[in-house]
Amino acid sequence: MSEVHLYLSLIPQALVASMLPPEEFGRYYATGTRVHVQGEAIFFELDPAFRSGDFPFDIIEEKCVPGPAGEPKKSVYLGIYRVLSRIPVAALGSLYLVTSDGQTLELNRARYERGEAGRLHLYQEFCPITPMVASRLEPLDFCRFITDASQPVHVPRLVFSELMLHDLATDPVNGASDDLPYTNIEHLRDCLQQIADSEKPSKLVLKQVNEGVLYRMVEGGFYVGDQHDFAFYRFPSPGELESEYRQWWRSAQTLPFAGT
């Protein structure tokens, strides 16, 4: 049997077996017959050896086979509910970011280092929930906080990215915001100021980002973790995006921005 890939899709959440390699799968998933409402796609490729009794891996051999003309099987769904929480971080390989027209960017795991102390942060969460959140917590601490079962509201595992705040990260009241695309800047300023003036670790800015993935505003990268495991996927620098990933970057910049 031809090589079968395992993908953990975040938009929508699903475990998928496919005979397509990552770039082709990304193009199919963003523009093919099973396109989701937002257009973009984000997915991890999993360790091909990963197996779990939580999913029907036994159907892969039967259903993930070439078609009559030898065409590869594009997708066989193995799970669509609470998938992220049932796949260990150790099984996650590269992370792929796909624009609405099917351009795919691969991110590899990188070493996580804490940033400058005292800065405020803005996070876009992708799975299993999708709000935009302002926080005083560094990405690792934010992940630990959101996945802490002792908290009234928590999730077992989380995937999220950090978004640019520029001057608002250190001065939410008076910092320049002309270069930020968020539509309700005053609301964002207020949320940031509330956590800056209190011991509150985080503040909900937007319940759901309906306009899609804010690739243009990603700062640092993407994160996935829980109380025990944590992985960082570094987003390319502006120079790298312009030189090495220009086609993907041009496509990503055509996407609409979400308002706050």
Legacy VTK file of the C-alpha trace (Angstrom):
# vtk DataFile Version 3.0
C-alpha trace
ASCII
DATASET POLYDATA
POINTS 260 float
0.000 0.000 0.000
1.192 3.534 -0.792
2.362 5.711 2.059
-0.437 6.932 4.309
-0.082 10.164 6.263
-1.848 11.018 9.511
-2.994 14.617 9.954
-4.458 16.385 12.966
-6.563 19.191 11.521
-7.381 22.139 13.768
-9.827 23.928 11.431
-12.026 21.934 11.735
-10.765 19.601 14.462
-10.302 16.131 12.975
-7.939 13.196 12.672
-7.511 12.341 8.997
-5.637 9.615 7.141
-4.590 10.588 3.618
-2.420 9.382 0.768
-1.605 13.017 -0.096
1.709 14.519 1.092
1.377 17.653 3.281
1.431 20.352 0.583
-1.111 18.545 -1.580
-3.270 17.762 1.431
-3.190 21.430 2.466
-4.276 22.530 -1.015
-7.068 19.958 -1.051
-8.225 20.756 2.472
-8.398 24.516 1.860
-9.842 24.490 -1.655
-11.205 20.977 -2.270
-14.635 19.492 -1.850
-14.400 19.396 1.926
-13.410 23.030 2.344
-14.429 24.494 5.710
-16.228 27.787 6.086
-13.184 29.926 6.979
-11.028 28.912 4.038
-7.665 28.558 5.742
-6.428 25.306 7.251
-3.970 24.475 10.023
-2.837 20.927 10.657
-0.090 18.831 12.220
1.423 15.823 10.522
1.560 13.017 13.078
4.158 10.362 13.698
3.055 7.619 11.228
3.607 5.058 13.981
1.081 6.724 16.284
-1.756 4.440 17.275
-4.456 4.690 19.918
-7.497 2.669 20.852
-9.465 5.946 20.828
-9.539 5.966 17.018
-10.469 3.323 14.377
-7.026 2.878 12.849
-8.084 -0.534 11.610
-10.122 1.026 8.787
-7.064 2.667 7.179
-5.960 -0.460 5.308
-9.457 -0.988 3.940
-10.437 2.595 3.052
-7.207 4.481 2.398
-6.461 2.918 -0.985
-6.048 4.312 -4.518
-9.120 4.840 -6.695
-9.938 2.966 -9.916
-7.579 5.144 -11.974
-4.819 4.936 -9.371
-5.624 8.346 -7.857
-4.655 8.684 -4.180
-7.304 8.599 -1.491
-7.542 12.168 -0.263
-9.072 11.684 3.181
-10.406 9.083 5.562
-11.760 10.575 8.772
-10.775 8.737 11.944
-12.180 11.241 14.447
-13.940 14.615 14.579
-14.621 15.108 18.307
-12.138 15.891 21.108
-9.291 14.830 18.862
-6.546 17.190 20.104
-6.928 16.082 23.719
-6.451 12.430 22.753
-3.228 12.817 20.759
-0.068 13.383 22.839
2.167 16.342 22.044
5.028 13.876 21.501
3.204 12.488 18.441
2.981 15.870 16.716
5.359 16.523 13.841
5.533 19.588 11.603
2.781 22.208 11.708
1.365 23.375 8.372
-0.311 26.741 7.780
-2.512 26.917 4.692
-3.955 30.062 3.125
-7.438 30.157 1.630
-6.056 29.588 -1.876
-4.062 26.526 -0.826
-0.534 27.875 -0.267
1.154 25.807 2.470
3.924 26.813 4.900
5.696 24.200 7.039
6.803 25.106 10.575
9.146 22.895 12.568
9.536 22.644 16.306
11.984 25.113 17.766
13.520 25.846 21.149
11.224 27.970 23.293
12.747 30.951 25.075
10.957 33.424 27.307
10.615 36.964 25.999
11.056 40.327 27.657
9.450 40.484 31.109
6.623 42.925 31.777
5.111 42.906 28.291
1.440 42.228 27.658
0.357 39.611 25.128
-2.466 38.934 22.684
-3.283 35.337 21.777
-5.477 33.758 19.115
-6.632 30.304 20.179
-7.377 27.675 17.533
-8.298 24.422 19.206
-10.409 23.281 20.989
-11.747 26.855 21.484
-11.323 29.923 19.258
-11.301 33.214 21.209
-8.833 36.096 21.182
-7.361 36.688 24.645
-5.216 39.431 26.197
-2.825 38.226 28.884
0.052 39.212 31.132
1.336 35.617 30.903
4.154 34.377 28.672
3.072 31.666 26.188
4.241 28.753 28.361
2.603 30.189 31.492
-0.563 31.005 29.527
-0.727 27.416 28.286
-0.282 26.051 31.798
-2.963 28.414 33.130
-5.577 27.580 30.477
-5.041 23.818 30.878
-5.069 23.871 34.703
-7.911 21.597 35.830
-8.130 23.469 39.155
-9.385 26.560 37.300
-13.167 26.966 36.857
-12.713 27.228 33.081
-10.022 25.138 31.420
-9.283 22.846 28.472
-7.169 19.653 28.473
-4.794 20.865 25.738
-4.494 24.062 23.671
-3.118 25.288 20.337
-2.638 29.046 19.947
-0.508 31.765 18.381
0.703 35.126 19.661
-0.396 38.261 17.803
1.417 41.580 17.462
0.622 44.420 19.861
3.599 46.705 19.120
3.496 49.716 21.493
0.368 48.454 23.243
2.407 45.631 24.762
4.062 48.121 27.121
1.686 51.106 27.031
-1.908 50.062 26.355
-3.297 53.533 27.106
-1.028 55.831 25.091
0.871 53.452 22.801
0.616 54.066 19.053
-1.850 51.785 17.317
-1.938 53.131 13.751
-0.190 50.043 12.390
-2.552 47.563 14.068
-5.489 46.292 11.956
-7.863 45.445 14.808
-11.080 47.397 14.344
-12.051 48.054 17.986
-8.753 49.365 19.307
-10.340 51.083 22.310
-11.815 47.795 23.491
-8.422 46.123 23.094
-6.719 48.957 25.000
-9.266 48.597 27.791
-8.728 44.839 28.084
-4.966 45.260 28.192
-5.178 48.044 30.749
-7.443 45.982 32.989
-4.896 43.187 33.270
-2.009 45.661 33.570
-3.711 47.317 36.574
-4.646 44.111 38.372
-3.468 40.631 39.200
-5.878 39.149 36.673
-3.784 36.958 34.319
-6.004 37.143 31.224
-8.985 38.926 29.700
-11.258 37.821 26.876
-11.054 40.249 23.958
-13.198 38.435 21.397
-15.276 35.292 21.874
-14.527 33.989 18.395
-12.392 35.215 15.528
-14.867 34.802 12.695
-12.746 36.225 9.876
-10.129 33.494 9.909
-6.487 33.128 10.841
-4.508 36.338 11.399
-1.334 35.091 9.707
-0.170 38.655 9.008
-0.156 39.485 12.708
1.592 36.395 14.087
4.488 37.252 16.381
6.898 34.576 17.589
4.945 31.577 16.455
2.477 28.862 17.375
2.242 26.863 20.581
0.656 23.610 21.692
0.642 22.139 25.152
-0.966 21.128 28.410
0.138 20.692 32.024
2.965 18.339 31.124
4.094 18.903 27.536
4.701 22.021 25.462
5.936 22.620 21.920
6.841 25.821 20.074
6.725 26.278 16.291
8.652 29.376 15.242
7.062 31.657 12.664
9.522 32.984 10.021
10.960 36.466 10.441
9.778 39.274 8.111
12.978 38.894 6.095
12.500 35.151 5.709
8.875 35.617 4.678
9.891 38.071 1.956
12.800 36.020 0.646
12.203 32.319 1.297
8.427 32.098 1.559
7.325 34.970 -0.615
4.549 33.157 -2.501
2.926 31.940 0.726
3.395 35.353 2.352
1.758 37.208 -0.536
-1.198 34.842 -0.299
-1.436 35.236 3.491
-1.521 39.026 3.220
-4.648 38.962 1.078
-6.711 37.573 3.948
-9.098 39.816 5.901
-8.332 40.901 9.436
-10.511 40.043 12.395
-11.896 42.891 14.439
-11.704 43.083 18.195
LINES 1 261
260 0 1 2 3 4 5 6 7 8 9 10 11 12 13 14 15 16 17 18 19 20 21 22 23 24 25 26 27 28 29 30 31 32 33 34 35 36 37 38 39 40 41 42 43 44 45 46 47 48 49 50 51 52 53 54 55 56 57 58 59 60 61 62 63 64 65 66 67 68 69 70 71 72 73 74 75 76 77 78 79 80 81 82 83 84 85 86 87 88 89 90 91 92 93 94 95 96 97 98 99 100 101 102 103 104 105 106 107 108 109 110 111 112 113 114 115 116 117 118 119 120 121 122 123 124 125 126 127 128 129 130 131 132 133 134 135 136 137 138 139 140 141 142 143 144 145 146 147 148 149 150 151 152 153 154 155 156 157 158 159 160 161 162 163 164 165 166 167 168 169 170 171 172 173 174 175 176 177 178 179 180 181 182 183 184 185 186 187 188 189 190 191 192 193 194 195 196 197 198 199 200 201 202 203 204 205 206 207 208 209 210 211 212 213 214 215 216 217 218 219 220 221 222 223 224 225 226 227 228 229 230 231 232 233 234 235 236 237 238 239 240 241 242 243 244 245 246 247 248 249 250 251 252 253 254 255 256 257 258 259
